[in-house]
Amino acid sequence: MYTLDDLLNLMARLRDPQFGCPWDIKQTYATIVPYTLEEAYEVADAIERSDFEHLQGELGDLLFQVVYYSQLAREEGRFEFAGVIDSITRKLIRRHPHVFPTGDLYAPLDVPRLSEAQVKERWDEIKAEERAEKSAAPQQLSLLDDVPVALPALSRAAKLQKRAAQVGFDWPGALPVLDKVREELDEVLEAMADNDSAAIHDEVGDLLFSVVNLARHLKVDPETALRGANAKFDRRFRFIEQALRDTLRPIEDCTLEDLDALWGEAKRQEKNLPSCG
C-alpha cells in the first residue's frame, strides 16, 4: 500500500522541470484554487449523500491539493509539507488545553472533562489571542480580519455575523430576525415598485443576509440548507422531465399549471402520500 511519502514523491515527480507533466509544471497557487474548492465540495457532497464508498477517494483528492501547494512552496523555499503538519498539530494542541494541559501530545489522558460551552468559550479566547498576535497594530485589529473573503457568500455571511455576535452585536433571538427578514422583503418590493435595478440588487443582498442571520439563530447551517434545497429542486424537476418523457409530451408544450401539478405529484411521492389524481 502506498504511503504519504509516496504521494509526496509523486508530486515532486509531476513537477520535475525536465521529466514531469507539462500541465502540472505550469500550475501556480492561484490556478490550483478552483480545483481545491471543487474537491472540498465533492467531499461534502459524498458525506451528505452517505456515499462512503467514494468518500475515501474524495478525501484523497482533497489531500492532494494540500500536497500540491506544499510542493509549490518547497520549490520556492517557503515551507514543506512537514511544516504544514507541524503547524496544524501545534495549533490544535494549543487550542485544546483541556485535552493537552501541559502542551504534550503524548501526556496521559487524565485531565477533567469540560462542558461543550466551556470548551467553546476557551476556543474563542485562544483564537482572539492568536488574532492579536498576528497584528502589528492590535488597536487597529478588526474582529472580522480573518474571515476569508473567498468563502462562499452564505458561509461568509454566517461567519461575519457570528464574529460580531461575540461582542454583543446581535439580535436577542430568532423572532426579531424574522421581523428583519420581513422588513428587508418589503424593501425589495419598494425597489421593484420604483423599477430601480441598483436598489433591487442591493436590497436582495440585504434580504439574503438577513435570511442567513435567521438560519444562524435557528442553528441551521445556511450552506448545507441551501445545498439540500438545491438537491430537492434537482430531484423534483427530474421527476417532471421523466413523467413527461413517459407520456411522450415535450416540456415546452406544457403550461406552468401542468408543470406545477407534476411538481406537486413529485412532492406527494416523496412523502409517500397517495395521489389525488
HELIX and SHEET records of a PDB file:
HELIX    1   1 LEU A    4  LEU A   14  1                                  11    
HELIX    2   2 PRO A   22  ILE A   25  1                                   4    
HELIX    3   3 TYR A   29  GLU A   48  1                                  20    
HELIX    4   4 PHE A   52  GLU A   75  1                                  24    
HELIX    5   5 PHE A   81  ARG A   95  1                                  15    
HELIX    6   6 GLU A  116  LYS A  134  1                                  19    
HELIX    7   7 PRO A  138  GLN A  140  5                                   3    
HELIX    8   8 ALA A  153  ALA A  165  1                                  13    
HELIX    9   9 ALA A  174  ALA A  193  1                                  20    
HELIX   10  10 SER A  197  HIS A  217  1                                  21    
HELIX   11  11 PRO A  222  ASP A  246  1                                  25    
HELIX   12  12 ILE A  251  ASP A  253  5                                   3    
HELIX   13  13 LEU A  256  GLU A  270  1                                  15    
END                                                                             
